[in-house]
Structures are given as structure tokens and as C-alpha cells.
Amino acid sequence: MTGKKNKTLPRLQPNYKLWLEHAGEYVLGPGAYALLRSIHTTGSISQAAKDLEMSYRYAWGVIRKIEAKLNAKLVQSYKGGHHGGGGATITDYGLSLMELYDHVNRQFSDFIATLE
């Protein structure tokens, strides 16, 4: 302390932004998790992208970057034929990744709740 009169701190609250890394590189954070969750819910990459206000191309880019870093398929897409009806599903690996992110995120959230 410097001998100056101490000011009362405002009520501060802890917060965090969680992301998962592999080999020191970003792999999955809140935005990518939200994209995978939305694909899982809607069964569609285009609908998930629309719901999250991102372009279809950007959404695919996010997925491809994660897949490349982990050398694993996260999303399986399929075409619907002449009348449309294509869609996408999250692979078992992708679901495991989502579960890990969700588990760690809940642990952090629960810990922060104990501080309030």
C-alpha cells in the first residue's frame, strides 16, 4: 500500500470465458459450442447458422477448423435428394466434446456461485 487513503471497491463479481485447447491451441469456446448445440437441436447446419446469426459458410469453417485440429469428425451432413430434406447430426465424438465442455463449464459456474 502506498499510504494513500483506501477507496472502497465496488462490488465486483468473478466471471470467466471458457475454451478448450489441444496442444496449446484454441479448439472450442462458447460460440463453437453454441453452434454444435444448435446443430444437434435443429438437425441442420443452415438452420443453426441462421439461429446464431452467422453465415452457413462461416459455420462450416468453424466446424472444419475444429475437426482439423482434433483430426476427428464432429458433424455428419447428408443431402436430401430432389425435394430437399438434408440435414446434419453431431457424431459421437462431437457429442463427447460437447459433454466435456458442458461439464467443465458447469463446474466453473457452480464454483462461482459459491462465491456470491
Backbone torsions as a table, in degrees:
resi	resn	phi	psi	omega
1	MET	NA	151.8	-173.6
2	THR	-98.3	-0.6	-177.5
3	GLY	88.7	-6.8	174.7
4	LYS	-74.0	157.3	179.1
5	LYS	-64.9	128.9	-179.2
6	ASN	-72.6	134.2	173.0
7	LYS	-90.4	150.5	175.0
8	THR	-79.4	128.2	179.3
9	LEU	-72.4	144.7	172.4
10	PRO	-67.1	161.8	178.0
11	ARG	-65.7	112.7	-179.2
12	LEU	-104.1	144.2	-179.8
13	GLN	-121.9	136.2	176.8
14	PRO	-70.5	151.1	176.0
15	ASN	-152.1	169.8	-177.6
16	TYR	-158.4	162.9	171.2
17	LYS	-128.7	115.6	-176.2
18	LEU	-90.9	137.7	168.5
19	TRP	-144.9	154.5	177.9
20	LEU	-103.6	142.1	178.9
21	GLU	-122.0	157.0	172.1
22	HIS	-135.8	127.2	-178.7
23	ALA	53.7	37.4	177.5
24	GLY	77.7	6.9	-179.8
25	GLU	-115.2	141.9	176.1
26	TYR	-55.4	134.6	175.2
27	VAL	-121.2	-53.2	-172.1
28	LEU	-144.1	128.2	175.5
29	GLY	-129.0	-166.5	-175.3
30	PRO	-60.2	-38.4	-179.0
31	GLY	-68.5	-45.7	179.3
32	ALA	-66.9	-38.1	176.7
33	TYR	-61.8	-45.5	179.5
34	ALA	-60.3	-38.7	178.2
35	LEU	-63.1	-49.4	179.6
36	LEU	-61.7	-42.1	179.6
37	ARG	-62.0	-41.5	-179.9
38	SER	-68.0	-39.0	175.5
39	ILE	-61.8	-43.2	179.8
40	HIS	-61.8	-40.0	-178.1
41	THR	-74.1	-44.3	-173.8
42	THR	-89.8	-23.6	-175.5
43	GLY	74.2	19.4	-174.6
44	SER	-149.9	130.1	175.2
45	ILE	-70.0	-42.8	-178.1
46	SER	-64.9	-39.7	178.6
47	GLN	-69.1	-39.9	177.7
48	ALA	-61.8	-44.4	179.1
49	ALA	-62.0	-44.0	179.2
50	LYS	-62.2	-45.5	179.9
51	ASP	-60.6	-33.6	-178.7
52	LEU	-96.1	7.8	177.7
53	GLU	56.2	48.7	174.1
54	MET	-131.6	161.4	179.2
55	SER	-76.3	154.9	176.5
56	TYR	-58.4	-43.3	-178.9
57	ARG	-62.8	-42.2	178.1
58	TYR	-63.6	-43.8	179.8
59	ALA	-58.8	-45.8	178.3
60	TRP	-62.9	-37.6	178.1
61	GLY	-61.5	-42.4	177.5
62	VAL	-59.9	-47.3	-178.5
63	ILE	-62.7	-47.0	-178.4
64	ARG	-62.2	-39.1	178.5
65	LYS	-62.4	-44.2	179.8
66	ILE	-65.1	-45.1	179.7
67	GLU	-59.2	-41.0	-179.8
68	ALA	-65.9	-42.2	-179.1
69	LYS	-66.9	-33.7	-178.3
70	LEU	-97.9	-7.3	-176.6
71	ASN	51.7	48.1	-178.4
72	ALA	-151.8	148.9	179.3
73	LYS	-84.8	128.6	178.8
74	LEU	-103.0	-33.5	-174.9
75	VAL	-128.4	132.9	174.2
76	GLN	-109.4	117.4	178.7
77	SER	-107.5	155.4	178.6
78	TYR	-144.9	147.3	-179.9
79	LYS	-87.2	154.3	-174.2
80	GLY	-100.5	-0.7	179.0
81	GLY	89.6	-156.5	-173.0
82	HIS	-65.3	-32.3	-174.1
83	HIS	-106.1	19.5	-179.7
84	GLY	79.6	-152.2	176.4
85	GLY	89.0	12.6	176.3
86	GLY	-68.5	178.5	179.2
87	GLY	-175.4	-166.5	-178.7
88	ALA	-150.9	148.5	175.0
89	THR	-130.2	155.7	175.7
90	ILE	-88.1	131.3	179.8
91	THR	-69.4	167.8	176.2
92	ASP	-58.7	-39.1	177.6
93	TYR	-62.5	-44.5	178.5
94	GLY	-62.4	-41.0	177.5
95	LEU	-63.8	-39.1	177.4
96	SER	-63.7	-40.6	178.1
97	LEU	-63.7	-43.3	178.2
98	MET	-62.9	-42.1	179.4
99	GLU	-63.0	-40.7	177.8
100	LEU	-62.0	-49.4	179.4
101	TYR	-58.4	-47.2	-178.5
102	ASP	-62.2	-41.9	180.0
103	HIS	-62.5	-49.5	-179.2
104	VAL	-64.2	-41.9	179.6
105	ASN	-60.9	-43.3	177.5
106	ARG	-63.0	-38.8	178.7
107	GLN	-61.7	-46.0	177.4
108	PHE	-62.3	-46.1	-179.5
109	SER	-61.2	-43.0	178.7
110	ASP	-63.2	-41.4	179.0
111	PHE	-63.1	-46.0	-179.3
112	ILE	-62.9	-37.0	178.6
113	ALA	-61.6	-30.1	179.0
114	THR	-72.1	-18.7	-179.1
115	LEU	-85.3	-17.3	-175.7
116	GLU	-80.3	NA	NA
